[in-house]
Each structure stands twice: as C-alpha cells, then as structure tokens.
C-alpha cells in the first residue's frame, strides 16, 4: 500500500510494459490503455489513460499484491521536478481530491516531461 501519510513512493525506473502486462491487463476497463510502467525493487506503478495503478508486492514469494488505483479524474494539481547535477532524482507530485498529495520519485534518467504531458493530457 502506498503510504499516503508520508505521501511518498519508492524510487522508480521505467520498464517495458510487457513485464507487468499479465498482471495489469485484467484490471483495465473497456477503452483504458496502459502507457508507461515504472518499477522499483519489487513494487511498480503503471500510468493508464484513466488512472495510476500502484502495485505493492508483498510477502517473501511476492504472490500477494496490493493494487491501488488513483483516478486521473481526481487530480486537482500536479508538478514535476527534474533531476539536477547533485540531486539525481526526478519527482512527480499529484494532488488528489479527498486524498492529498502522492509523490513518486524516479531515477534521474526518467523523462518527466513525458509524464507531465501524459498527466496533463488526461487531467486538463
């Protein structure tokens, strides 16, 4: 589960969607498409045309998973922070109606401009 109290999530790096498609595709509704997947150690986040799906892989075997859906329609504001010279992490912050802020940290090589356009296209 995402720790909504600390409003942070693990550092993520982009992966090919096919690595997680078998677990995410059954969750998608008609007309919903996955655009990008980002993975940490075991947990991962998928951006779709309707929501952000955060997956918390639990237990020693990793068979148990918590899927949290964050609807793009509930985003009231968002911001990106690019990686710098000394701060090598990039960040995406999303403010959700009735939930508060959720922050995703990405490796410095992540194209946060793409994430900005992806969120903006579905929120604005």
Secondary structure, 3 states (H helix, E strand, C coil): CCECCCCEEEEEEEECHHHCHHHHHHHCCCCCCEEEEEECCCCEEEEECCEEEEEEEECCCCCEEEEEEEEHHHEEEEEEECCCCCCCCEEEEEEECCCEEEEEEECCCCCHHHHHHHHHHHHC
